[in-house]
Amino acid sequence: MKVWNQARERLQDILSNNVFSLWIEPLSVNERAGDSLSLRCPDRYFGAYVTQNYLDIISKVVAECDDSIKQVRINACCRPTAPSQEPQQLRLPTLPEGVSSTRALHPRYTFANFMVGESNVLAQSACRSMSQLDDAIGPCLYINSTTGLGKTHLSHAIAHQILDLSPMTRLQYLTAQQFAAEMVNNIKSNAMDVFKRKYHEQCDILLVEDMQSLTGKKKTQQELNEVLDTLIKLGKRVVMTADKAPRELIGIDDDFRSRMSSGLVTSIQKPDMDTRCRIIRRKAQQQNLQLADPYVDYLAQHIKGDVRRIESALIAINARASLKQGLIDDQLIEDVVRALVGGSRELTSRAICELVVQQFKVPLADLQSKSRKKCIAFPRQVAMYLSRKHTEETLADIGRIFNRDHSTVMHAIKVVTDLSRRDNSISAQLELLSSKVQQL
Ligand SMILES: Nc1ncnc2c1ncn2[C@@H]1O[C@H](COP(=O)(O)OP(=O)(O)OP(=O)(O)O)[C@@H](O)[C@H]1O
């Protein structure tokens, strides 16, 4: 329809490329009835988001192109075929005061795209509970991890899910730094009443990332503490993320620290081998990249920790393959991994295990067996201890080599640590082995 084509061109000039291609391009004309233009969009969530964030500007531009159009509506999934079918109106007639602030949500950071394993299952299920508004874990959740392990992904997944289930939920998603900046601006412009209303009264769920950035910011801590207190008392939801657990954060007031810890505090660990494989498969699929199983395993064996490194490996594979007519071979994969993790051979718990086998003269099969004889259990525990000390591998990955689970590895580390404290000959033996490991 001509009016929509014209409006689209104007919107393209006004809005950023990202916003235009993500939110405006997928819209198409559903019907023109009287003074109203109805636009069709892919799904309910999409419709609610566009309605909340861009309907005003769309309506203004459409009216500029054709002043007989007084109303624009965004309708999800309504088929253009049946004229008798009333298009489904998404916006509730009584829109609650205050709107969601979700501008930065990544469309792919959903629960479906988050691969779950031992390292993150607690955080993931807590986030699911939060998003389904069930009371299983209470109103307050705090998640911490080192970089690139999925805190932002899970926060966005909560937001997507909530807005999908109930699009009119007033959801505020921001970083602690943004909260601090917004507070300062409101203080300067004498508008703290607006600020307080927004977070105390007009918010159903608050998601705040990077709590560690509040170190030393007393006033912001105090303000956020009050917000948390109010929301929790009102039965609203709060999700916080940080790079450290509350007790490890420095420059944080005791009161605020205790409020942050008042609900479930959980951490995300580095993904184990199996989860890394699944992440690689999913991310490769999203990039239309066909990766044979041995390549998936090779990448997962070498790229551990920060999941962003997996993503950059896949981007590099895609880029290099496109120069070779899409051909992916051993050389290409090895080059990408070498560029990412460096040329030096990475120390693995398997290599450490082989060293222990030689030193203690115990066959590998015995270490992997169920035997609890001291002459087998001790070298096994030492191999686990050394693997944890010298590699980045997860407890689960280390355990797998010995057909054990992560709790057995944790127990082994404790036993060996205690023994080495009490017995000088054992600590000397461990030092010697450690120096041999470093030469591997
Ligand atoms: N379990 C997982 N399954 C799928 N993708 C994952 C998983 N964990 C992390 N990722 C991906 O890794 C990337 C980094 O994740 P994210 O930004 O959520 O990490 P973060 O913990 O918030 O990091 P930072 O502390 O640096 O902000 C994202 O693209 C995310 O999709």
The ligand as a MOL file (V3000), in Angstrom:
LIG
                    3D

  0  0  0     0  0            999 V3000
M  V30 BEGIN CTAB
M  V30 COUNTS 31 33 0 0 0
M  V30 BEGIN ATOM
M  V30 1 N 24.6360 -21.9500 28.2170 0
M  V30 2 C 24.6630 -21.1620 27.1320 0
M  V30 3 N 24.0000 -21.5270 26.0130 0
M  V30 4 C 24.0280 -20.7640 24.9090 0
M  V30 5 N 24.7090 -19.5970 24.8130 0
M  V30 6 C 25.3890 -19.1810 25.8900 0
M  V30 7 C 25.4110 -19.9280 27.1030 0
M  V30 8 N 26.1730 -19.2730 27.9970 0
M  V30 9 C 26.5960 -18.1600 27.3970 0
M  V30 10 N 26.1380 -18.0910 26.1230 0
M  V30 11 C 26.3950 -17.0610 25.1130 0
M  V30 12 O 27.6350 -16.4460 25.4230 0
M  V30 13 C 27.5890 -15.0580 25.1510 0
M  V30 14 C 27.9730 -14.3030 26.3920 0
M  V30 15 O 26.9500 -14.4720 27.3440 0
M  V30 16 P 26.4590 -13.2930 28.3020 0
M  V30 17 O 26.6470 -11.9680 27.6460 0
M  V30 18 O 25.1040 -13.6420 28.7970 0
M  V30 19 O 27.5440 -13.4590 29.4630 0
M  V30 20 P 27.6780 -12.6380 30.8310 0
M  V30 21 O 27.8320 -13.6700 31.8960 0
M  V30 22 O 26.5590 -11.6690 30.9710 0
M  V30 23 O 29.0570 -11.8910 30.5950 0
M  V30 24 P 29.5840 -10.4890 31.2340 0
M  V30 25 O 29.8410 -10.7640 32.6840 0
M  V30 26 O 30.8430 -10.2260 30.4850 0
M  V30 27 O 28.5250 -9.4720 31.0070 0
M  V30 28 C 26.1830 -14.7540 24.6920 0
M  V30 29 O 26.1570 -14.6340 23.2950 0
M  V30 30 C 25.3680 -15.9580 25.1350 0
M  V30 31 O 24.3250 -16.2480 24.2260 0
M  V30 END ATOM
M  V30 BEGIN BOND
M  V30 1 1 1 2
M  V30 2 1 2 3
M  V30 3 2 2 7
M  V30 4 2 3 4
M  V30 5 1 4 5
M  V30 6 2 5 6
M  V30 7 1 6 7
M  V30 8 1 6 10
M  V30 9 1 7 8
M  V30 10 2 8 9
M  V30 11 1 9 10
M  V30 12 1 10 11
M  V30 13 1 11 12
M  V30 14 1 11 30
M  V30 15 1 12 13
M  V30 16 1 13 14
M  V30 17 1 13 28
M  V30 18 1 14 15
M  V30 19 1 15 16
M  V30 20 2 16 17
M  V30 21 1 16 18
M  V30 22 1 16 19
M  V30 23 1 19 20
M  V30 24 2 20 21
M  V30 25 1 20 22
M  V30 26 1 20 23
M  V30 27 1 23 24
M  V30 28 2 24 25
M  V30 29 1 24 26
M  V30 30 1 24 27
M  V30 31 1 28 29
M  V30 32 1 28 30
M  V30 33 1 30 31
M  V30 END BOND
M  V30 END CTAB
M  END
